[in-house]
């Protein structure tokens, strides 16, 4: 689902005149998620073998 979401975000950005490739959006989201402010909040965890 994450791959689809990044592809859709890139398509929407391109539709609005911003030339961006999905890899850049993925990198931006990954790096933003590494911010200590995000890491400090407890996150939902799911234990499953189906990833």
CHARMM-style PDB file with segment names, atoms N, HN, CA, C and O in Angstrom:
ATOM      1  N   UNK     1       0.816  -1.183   0.000  1.00  0.00      PROA
ATOM      2  CA  UNK     1       0.000   0.000   0.000  1.00  0.00      PROA
ATOM      3  C   UNK     1       0.870   1.261   0.000  1.00  0.00      PROA
ATOM      4  O   UNK     1       0.513   2.273  -0.604  1.00  0.00      PROA
ATOM      5  N   UNK     2       2.004   1.188   0.678  1.00  0.00      PROA
ATOM      6  HN  UNK     2       2.295   0.367   1.169  1.00  0.00      PROA
ATOM      7  CA  UNK     2       2.877   2.359   0.734  1.00  0.00      PROA
ATOM      8  C   UNK     2       3.404   2.721  -0.653  1.00  0.00      PROA
ATOM      9  O   UNK     2       3.518   3.899  -0.992  1.00  0.00      PROA
ATOM     10  N   UNK     3       3.721   1.710  -1.444  1.00  0.00      PROA
ATOM     11  HN  UNK     3       3.628   0.753  -1.168  1.00  0.00      PROA
ATOM     12  CA  UNK     3       4.216   1.974  -2.802  1.00  0.00      PROA
ATOM     13  C   UNK     3       3.131   2.671  -3.620  1.00  0.00      PROA
ATOM     14  O   UNK     3       3.404   3.636  -4.333  1.00  0.00      PROA
ATOM     15  N   UNK     4       1.916   2.182  -3.510  1.00  0.00      PROA
ATOM     16  HN  UNK     4       1.694   1.398  -2.931  1.00  0.00      PROA
ATOM     17  CA  UNK     4       0.796   2.788  -4.236  1.00  0.00      PROA
ATOM     18  C   UNK     4       0.584   4.237  -3.783  1.00  0.00      PROA
ATOM     19  O   UNK     4       0.377   5.127  -4.608  1.00  0.00      PROA
ATOM     20  N   UNK     5       0.637   4.463  -2.474  1.00  0.00      PROA
ATOM     21  HN  UNK     5       0.805   3.740  -1.804  1.00  0.00      PROA
ATOM     22  CA  UNK     5       0.425   5.809  -1.941  1.00  0.00      PROA
ATOM     23  C   UNK     5       1.482   6.785  -2.461  1.00  0.00      PROA
ATOM     24  O   UNK     5       1.152   7.908  -2.843  1.00  0.00      PROA
ATOM     25  N   UNK     6       2.738   6.369  -2.478  1.00  0.00      PROA
ATOM     26  HN  UNK     6       3.006   5.457  -2.168  1.00  0.00      PROA
ATOM     27  CA  UNK     6       3.807   7.239  -2.965  1.00  0.00      PROA
ATOM     28  C   UNK     6       3.635   7.502  -4.460  1.00  0.00      PROA
ATOM     29  O   UNK     6       3.857   8.622  -4.920  1.00  0.00      PROA
ATOM     30  N   UNK     7       3.244   6.487  -5.214  1.00  0.00      PROA
ATOM     31  HN  UNK     7       3.064   5.577  -4.840  1.00  0.00      PROA
ATOM     32  CA  UNK     7       3.002   6.674  -6.650  1.00  0.00      PROA
ATOM     33  C   UNK     7       1.869   7.672  -6.878  1.00  0.00      PROA
ATOM     34  O   UNK     7       1.960   8.520  -7.765  1.00  0.00      PROA
ATOM     35  N   UNK     8       0.815   7.577  -6.092  1.00  0.00      PROA
ATOM     36  HN  UNK     8       0.741   6.888  -5.371  1.00  0.00      PROA
ATOM     37  CA  UNK     8      -0.314   8.505  -6.232  1.00  0.00      PROA
ATOM     38  C   UNK     8       0.086   9.930  -5.843  1.00  0.00      PROA
ATOM     39  O   UNK     8      -0.313  10.889  -6.503  1.00  0.00      PROA
ATOM     40  N   UNK     9       0.872  10.069  -4.773  1.00  0.00      PROA
ATOM     41  HN  UNK     9       1.196   9.290  -4.237  1.00  0.00      PROA
ATOM     42  CA  UNK     9       1.343  11.396  -4.378  1.00  0.00      PROA
ATOM     43  C   UNK     9       2.183  12.027  -5.477  1.00  0.00      PROA
ATOM     44  O   UNK     9       2.053  13.218  -5.760  1.00  0.00      PROA
ATOM     45  N   UNK    10       3.047  11.226  -6.098  1.00  0.00      PROA
ATOM     46  HN  UNK    10       3.153  10.258  -5.869  1.00  0.00      PROA
ATOM     47  CA  UNK    10       3.878  11.733  -7.193  1.00  0.00      PROA
ATOM     48  C   UNK    10       3.003  12.156  -8.371  1.00  0.00      PROA
ATOM     49  O   UNK    10       3.246  13.196  -8.983  1.00  0.00      PROA
ATOM     50  N   UNK    11       1.992  11.357  -8.688  1.00  0.00      PROA
ATOM     51  HN  UNK    11       1.795  10.512  -8.190  1.00  0.00      PROA
ATOM     52  CA  UNK    11       1.091  11.694  -9.792  1.00  0.00      PROA
ATOM     53  C   UNK    11       0.334  12.985  -9.498  1.00  0.00      PROA
ATOM     54  O   UNK    11       0.180  13.831 -10.379  1.00  0.00      PROA
ATOM     55  N   UNK    12      -0.132  13.138  -8.274  1.00  0.00      PROA
ATOM     56  HN  UNK    12      -0.006  12.451  -7.558  1.00  0.00      PROA
ATOM     57  CA  UNK    12      -0.841  14.369  -7.904  1.00  0.00      PROA
ATOM     58  C   UNK    12       0.077  15.587  -7.975  1.00  0.00      PROA
ATOM     59  O   UNK    12      -0.326  16.647  -8.453  1.00  0.00      PROA
ATOM     60  N   UNK    13       1.301  15.432  -7.504  1.00  0.00      PROA
ATOM     61  HN  UNK    13       1.628  14.570  -7.116  1.00  0.00      PROA
ATOM     62  CA  UNK    13       2.266  16.540  -7.570  1.00  0.00      PROA
ATOM     63  C   UNK    13       2.529  16.914  -9.025  1.00  0.00      PROA
ATOM     64  O   UNK    13       2.557  18.094  -9.372  1.00  0.00      PROA
ATOM     65  N   UNK    14       2.720  15.910  -9.869  1.00  0.00      PROA
ATOM     66  HN  UNK    14       2.697  14.950  -9.587  1.00  0.00      PROA
ATOM     67  CA  UNK    14       2.971  16.168 -11.284  1.00  0.00      PROA
ATOM     68  C   UNK    14       1.763  16.824 -11.946  1.00  0.00      PROA
ATOM     69  O   UNK    14       1.928  17.682 -12.813  1.00  0.00      PROA
ATOM     70  N   UNK    15       0.558  16.436 -11.551  1.00  0.00      PROA
ATOM     71  HN  UNK    15       0.424  15.739 -10.847  1.00  0.00      PROA
ATOM     72  CA  UNK    15      -0.655  17.059 -12.088  1.00  0.00      PROA
ATOM     73  C   UNK    15      -0.728  18.543 -11.743  1.00  0.00      PROA
ATOM     74  O   UNK    15      -1.327  19.337 -12.468  1.00  0.00      PROA
ATOM     75  N   UNK    16      -0.100  18.903 -10.614  1.00  0.00      PROA
ATOM     76  HN  UNK    16       0.387  18.258 -10.025  1.00  0.00      PROA
ATOM     77  CA  UNK    16      -0.120  20.305 -10.170  1.00  0.00      PROA
ATOM     78  C   UNK    16       1.126  21.071 -10.598  1.00  0.00      PROA
ATOM     79  O   UNK    16       1.369  22.183 -10.130  1.00  0.00      PROA
ATOM     80  N   UNK    17       1.920  20.470 -11.492  1.00  0.00      PROA
ATOM     81  HN  UNK    17       1.723  19.566 -11.872  1.00  0.00      PROA
ATOM     82  CA  UNK    17       3.059  21.179 -12.053  1.00  0.00      PROA
ATOM     83  C   UNK    17       4.366  20.997 -11.323  1.00  0.00      PROA
ATOM     84  O   UNK    17       5.366  21.606 -11.704  1.00  0.00      PROA
ATOM     85  N   UNK    18       4.397  20.178 -10.283  1.00  0.00      PROA
ATOM     86  HN  UNK    18       3.585  19.684  -9.973  1.00  0.00      PROA
ATOM     87  CA  UNK    18       5.636  19.923  -9.553  1.00  0.00      PROA
ATOM     88  C   UNK    18       6.234  18.614 -10.050  1.00  0.00      PROA
ATOM     89  O   UNK    18       5.673  17.545  -9.813  1.00  0.00      PROA
ATOM     90  N   UNK    19       7.359  18.694 -10.729  1.00  0.00      PROA
ATOM     91  HN  UNK    19       7.814  19.563 -10.921  1.00  0.00      PROA
ATOM     92  CA  UNK    19       8.006  17.488 -11.242  1.00  0.00      PROA
ATOM     93  C   UNK    19       8.716  16.781 -10.097  1.00  0.00      PROA
ATOM     94  O   UNK    19       9.708  17.282  -9.567  1.00  0.00      PROA
ATOM     95  N   UNK    20       8.209  15.628  -9.723  1.00  0.00      PROA
ATOM     96  HN  UNK    20       7.403  15.222 -10.154  1.00  0.00      PROA
ATOM     97  CA  UNK    20       8.795  14.865  -8.622  1.00  0.00      PROA
ATOM     98  C   UNK    20       8.673  13.377  -8.941  1.00  0.00      PROA
ATOM     99  O   UNK    20       7.673  12.925  -9.499  1.00  0.00      PROA
ATOM    100  N   UNK    21       9.717  12.623  -8.573  1.00  0.00      PROA
ATOM    101  HN  UNK    21      10.530  12.989  -8.120  1.00  0.00      PROA
ATOM    102  CA  UNK    21       9.657  11.177  -8.789  1.00  0.00      PROA
ATOM    103  C   UNK    21       9.281  10.503  -7.463  1.00  0.00      PROA
ATOM    104  O   UNK    21       9.586  11.027  -6.392  1.00  0.00      PROA
ATOM    105  N   UNK    22       8.628   9.356  -7.536  1.00  0.00      PROA
ATOM    106  HN  UNK    22       8.381   8.931  -8.406  1.00  0.00      PROA
ATOM    107  CA  UNK    22       8.186   8.678  -6.305  1.00  0.00      PROA
ATOM    108  C   UNK    22       9.313   8.403  -5.315  1.00  0.00      PROA
ATOM    109  O   UNK    22       9.101   8.466  -4.104  1.00  0.00      PROA
ATOM    110  N   UNK    23      10.504   8.099  -5.817  1.00  0.00      PROA
ATOM    111  HN  UNK    23      10.675   8.048  -6.801  1.00  0.00      PROA
ATOM    112  CA  UNK    23      11.630   7.827  -4.917  1.00  0.00      PROA
ATOM    113  C   UNK    23      11.916   9.019  -4.006  1.00  0.00      PROA
ATOM    114  O   UNK    23      12.217   8.834  -2.827  1.00  0.00      PROA
ATOM    115  N   UNK    24      11.827  10.222  -4.531  1.00  0.00      PROA
ATOM    116  HN  UNK    24      11.583  10.372  -5.489  1.00  0.00      PROA
ATOM    117  CA  UNK    24      12.082  11.424  -3.720  1.00  0.00      PROA
ATOM    118  C   UNK    24      11.038  11.560  -2.616  1.00  0.00      PROA
ATOM    119  O   UNK    24      11.372  11.910  -1.484  1.00  0.00      PROA
ATOM    120  N   UNK    25       9.781  11.288  -2.940  1.00  0.00      PROA
ATOM    121  HN  UNK    25       9.510  11.004  -3.859  1.00  0.00      PROA
ATOM    122  CA  UNK    25       8.722  11.367  -1.926  1.00  0.00      PROA
ATOM    123  C   UNK    25       8.949  10.308  -0.852  1.00  0.00      PROA
ATOM    124  O   UNK    25       8.820  10.584   0.341  1.00  0.00      PROA
ATOM    125  N   UNK    26       9.286   9.103  -1.281  1.00  0.00      PROA
ATOM    126  HN  UNK    26       9.391   8.879  -2.250  1.00  0.00      PROA
ATOM    127  CA  UNK    26       9.554   8.025  -0.333  1.00  0.00      PROA
ATOM    128  C   UNK    26      10.705   8.391   0.598  1.00  0.00      PROA
ATOM    129  O   UNK    26      10.605   8.199   1.810  1.00  0.00      PROA
ATOM    130  N   UNK    27      11.796   8.916   0.043  1.00  0.00      PROA
ATOM    131  HN  UNK    27      11.878   9.072  -0.941  1.00  0.00      PROA
ATOM    132  CA  UNK    27      12.947   9.334   0.856  1.00  0.00      PROA
ATOM    133  C   UNK    27      12.559  10.438   1.832  1.00  0.00      PROA
ATOM    134  O   UNK    27      12.949  10.407   2.999  1.00  0.00      PROA
ATOM    135  N   UNK    28      11.797  11.406   1.356  1.00  0.00      PROA
ATOM    136  HN  UNK    28      11.480  11.431   0.408  1.00  0.00      PROA
ATOM    137  CA  UNK    28      11.377  12.517   2.212  1.00  0.00      PROA
ATOM    138  C   UNK    28      10.543  12.002   3.382  1.00  0.00      PROA
ATOM    139  O   UNK    28      10.760  12.397   4.528  1.00  0.00      PROA
ATOM    140  N   UNK    29       9.591  11.121   3.088  1.00  0.00      PROA
ATOM    141  HN  UNK    29       9.415  10.800   2.157  1.00  0.00      PROA
ATOM    142  CA  UNK    29       8.743  10.581   4.156  1.00  0.00      PROA
ATOM    143  C   UNK    29       9.557   9.738   5.134  1.00  0.00      PROA
ATOM    144  O   UNK    29       9.348   9.816   6.345  1.00  0.00      PROA
ATOM    145  N   UNK    30      10.479   8.936   4.616  1.00  0.00      PROA
ATOM    146  HN  UNK    30      10.649   8.873   3.633  1.00  0.00      PROA
ATOM    147  CA  UNK    30      11.316   8.103   5.490  1.00  0.00      PROA
ATOM    148  C   UNK    30      12.151   8.983   6.420  1.00  0.00      PROA
ATOM    149  O   UNK    30      12.180   8.764   7.631  1.00  0.00      PROA
ATOM    150  N   UNK    31      12.825   9.976   5.850  1.00  0.00      PROA
ATOM    151  HN  UNK    31      12.801  10.154   4.866  1.00  0.00      PROA
ATOM    152  CA  UNK    31      13.675  10.849   6.660  1.00  0.00      PROA
ATOM    153  C   UNK    31      12.863  11.644   7.671  1.00  0.00      PROA
ATOM    154  O   UNK    31      13.300  11.834   8.806  1.00  0.00      PROA
ATOM    155  N   UNK    32      11.700  12.103   7.274  1.00  0.00      PROA
ATOM    156  HN  UNK    32      11.345  11.948   6.352  1.00  0.00      PROA
ATOM    157  CA  UNK    32      10.842  12.835   8.206  1.00  0.00      PROA
ATOM    158  C   UNK    32      10.406  11.939   9.358  1.00  0.00      PROA
ATOM    159  O   UNK    32      10.330  12.390  10.501  1.00  0.00      PROA
ATOM    160  N   UNK    33      10.123  10.682   9.068  1.00  0.00      PROA
ATOM    161  HN  UNK    33      10.185  10.315   8.140  1.00  0.00      PROA
ATOM    162  CA  UNK    33       9.710   9.732  10.092  1.00  0.00      PROA
ATOM    163  C   UNK    33      10.805   9.385  11.082  1.00  0.00      PROA
ATOM    164  O   UNK    33      10.521   8.851  12.154  1.00  0.00      PROA
ATOM    165  N   UNK    34      12.052   9.682  10.741  1.00  0.00      PROA
ATOM    166  HN  UNK    34      12.282  10.116   9.871  1.00  0.00      PROA
ATOM    167  CA  UNK    34      13.175   9.422  11.647  1.00  0.00      PROA
ATOM    168  C   UNK    34      13.374  10.548  12.662  1.00  0.00      PROA
ATOM    169  O   UNK    34      14.208  10.432  13.561  1.00  0.00      PROA
ATOM    170  N   UNK    35      12.625  11.619  12.524  1.00  0.00      PROA
ATOM    171  HN  UNK    35      11.949  11.713  11.794  1.00  0.00      PROA
ATOM    172  CA  UNK    35      12.715  12.765  13.426  1.00  0.00      PROA
ATOM    173  C   UNK    35      12.401  12.323  14.863  1.00  0.00      PROA
ATOM    174  O   UNK    35      11.422  11.610  15.083  1.00  0.00      PROA
ATOM    175  N   UNK    36      13.216  12.736  15.840  1.00  0.00      PROA
ATOM    176  HN  UNK    36      14.012  13.315  15.661  1.00  0.00      PROA
ATOM    177  CA  UNK    36      12.981  12.346  17.234  1.00  0.00      PROA
ATOM    178  C   UNK    36      11.580  12.707  17.749  1.00  0.00      PROA
ATOM    179  O   UNK    36      11.040  12.019  18.615  1.00  0.00      PROA
ATOM    180  N   UNK    37      11.001  13.775  17.220  1.00  0.00      PROA
ATOM    181  HN  UNK    37      11.440  14.334  16.516  1.00  0.00      PROA
ATOM    182  CA  UNK    37       9.644  14.147  17.665  1.00  0.00      PROA
ATOM    183  C   UNK    37       8.632  13.059  17.309  1.00  0.00      PROA
ATOM    184  O   UNK    37       7.701  12.805  18.073  1.00  0.00      PROA
ATOM    185  N   UNK    38       8.807  12.428  16.174  1.00  0.00      PROA
ATOM    186  HN  UNK    38       9.564  12.634  15.554  1.00  0.00      PROA
ATOM    187  CA  UNK    38       7.910  11.334  15.781  1.00  0.00      PROA
ATOM    188  C   UNK    38       8.241  10.054  16.545  1.00  0.00      PROA
ATOM    189  O   UNK    38       7.346   9.299  16.922  1.00  0.00      PROA
ATOM    190  N   UNK    39       9.520   9.820  16.767  1.00  0.00      PROA
ATOM    191  HN  UNK    39      10.247  10.434  16.461  1.00  0.00      PROA
ATOM    192  CA  UNK    39       9.948   8.612  17.470  1.00  0.00      PROA
ATOM    193  C   UNK    39       9.532   8.621  18.941  1.00  0.00      PROA
ATOM    194  O   UNK    39       9.378   7.559  19.544  1.00  0.00      PROA
ATOM    195  N   UNK    40       9.348   9.804  19.522  1.00  0.00      PROA
ATOM    196  HN  UNK    40       9.472  10.667  19.032  1.00  0.00      PROA
ATOM    197  CA  UNK    40       9.013   9.918  20.934  1.00  0.00      PROA
ATOM    198  C   UNK    40       7.577   9.478  21.225  1.00  0.00      PROA
ATOM    199  O   UNK    40       7.268   9.078  22.347  1.00  0.00      PROA
ATOM    200  N   UNK    41       6.706   9.548  20.229  1.00  0.00      PROA
ATOM    201  HN  UNK    41       6.957   9.872  19.317  1.00  0.00      PROA
ATOM    202  CA  UNK    41       5.304   9.160  20.441  1.00  0.00      PROA
ATOM    203  C   UNK    41       5.145   7.654  20.297  1.00  0.00      PROA
ATOM    204  O   UNK    41       5.681   7.065  19.358  1.00  0.00      PROA
ATOM    205  N   UNK    42       4.418   7.021  21.210  1.00  0.00      PROA
ATOM    206  HN  UNK    42       3.982   7.499  21.973  1.00  0.00      PROA
ATOM    207  CA  UNK    42       4.178   5.578  21.060  1.00  0.00      PROA
ATOM    208  C   UNK    42       3.413   5.305  19.767  1.00  0.00      PROA
ATOM    209  O   UNK    42       2.520   6.057  19.375  1.00  0.00      PROA
ATOM    210  N   UNK    43       3.794   4.202  19.119  1.00  0.00      PROA
ATOM    211  HN  UNK    43       4.519   3.591  19.438  1.00  0.00      PROA
ATOM    212  CA  UNK    43       3.145   3.846  17.860  1.00  0.00      PROA
ATOM    213  C   UNK    43       2.450   2.504  17.990  1.00  0.00      PROA
ATOM    214  O   UNK    43       2.811   1.666  18.817  1.00  0.00      PROA
ATOM    215  N   UNK    44       1.461   2.330  17.164  1.00  0.00      PROA
ATOM    216  HN  UNK    44       1.168   3.010  16.492  1.00  0.00      PROA
ATOM    217  CA  UNK    44       0.741   1.067  17.114  1.00  0.00      PROA
ATOM    218  C   UNK    44       1.674  -0.038  16.608  1.00  0.00      PROA
ATOM    219  O   UNK    44       2.402   0.153  15.634  1.00  0.00      PROA
ATOM    220  N   UNK    45       1.645  -1.158  17.258  1.00  0.00      PROA
ATOM    221  HN  UNK    45       1.053  -1.313  18.049  1.00  0.00      PROA
ATOM    222  CA  UNK    45       2.465  -2.292  16.826  1.00  0.00      PROA
ATOM    223  C   UNK    45       1.547  -3.477  16.546  1.00  0.00      PROA
ATOM    224  O   UNK    45       0.629  -3.759  17.316  1.00  0.00      PROA
ATOM    225  N   UNK    46       1.797  -4.148  15.466  1.00  0.00      PROA
ATOM    226  HN  UNK    46       2.542  -3.919  14.840  1.00  0.00      PROA
ATOM    227  CA  UNK    46       1.051  -5.345  15.120  1.00  0.00      PROA
ATOM    228  C   UNK    46       2.036  -6.492  14.996  1.00  0.00      PROA
ATOM    229  O   UNK    46       3.013  -6.409  14.252  1.00  0.00      PROA
ATOM    230  N   UNK    47       1.776  -7.542  15.718  1.00  0.00      PROA
ATOM    231  HN  UNK    47       0.983  -7.609  16.323  1.00  0.00      PROA
ATOM    232  CA  UNK    47       2.619  -8.721  15.623  1.00  0.00      PROA
ATOM    233  C   UNK    47       1.958  -9.684  14.636  1.00  0.00      PROA
ATOM    234  O   UNK    47       0.870 -10.203  14.885  1.00  0.00      PROA
ATOM    235  N   UNK    48       2.626  -9.905  13.536  1.00  0.00      PROA
ATOM    236  HN  UNK    48       3.510  -9.483  13.334  1.00  0.00      PROA
ATOM    237  CA  UNK    48       2.067 -10.762  12.490  1.00  0.00      PROA
ATOM    238  C   UNK    48       3.195 -11.306  11.631  1.00  0.00      PROA
ATOM    239  O   UNK    48       4.243 -10.674  11.498  1.00  0.00      PROA
ATOM    240  N   UNK    49       2.982 -12.465  11.054  1.00  0.00      PROA
ATOM    241  HN  UNK    49       2.130 -12.978  11.161  1.00  0.00      PROA
ATOM    242  CA  UNK    49       3.935 -13.026  10.122  1.00  0.00      PROA
ATOM    243  C   UNK    49       3.606 -12.613   8.692  1.00  0.00      PROA
ATOM    244  O   UNK    49       4.335 -12.969   7.766  1.00  0.00      PROA
ATOM    245  N   UNK    50       2.531 -11.875   8.500  1.00  0.00      PROA
ATOM    246  HN  UNK    50       1.938 -11.586   9.252  1.00  0.00      PROA
ATOM    247  CA  UNK    50       2.033 -11.515   7.167  1.00  0.00      PROA
ATOM    248  C   UNK    50       2.397 -10.080   6.806  1.00  0.00      PROA
ATOM    249  O   UNK    50       1.516  -9.227   6.693  1.00  0.00      PROA
ATOM    250  N   UNK    51       3.684  -9.808   6.624  1.00  0.00      PROA
ATOM    251  HN  UNK    51       4.399 -10.501   6.716  1.00  0.00      PROA
ATOM    252  CA  UNK    51       4.105  -8.481   6.216  1.00  0.00      PROA
ATOM    253  C   UNK    51       4.501  -8.516   4.795  1.00  0.00      PROA
ATOM    254  OT1 UNK    51       4.895  -7.491   4.239  1.00  0.00      PROA
TER     255      UNK     51
END
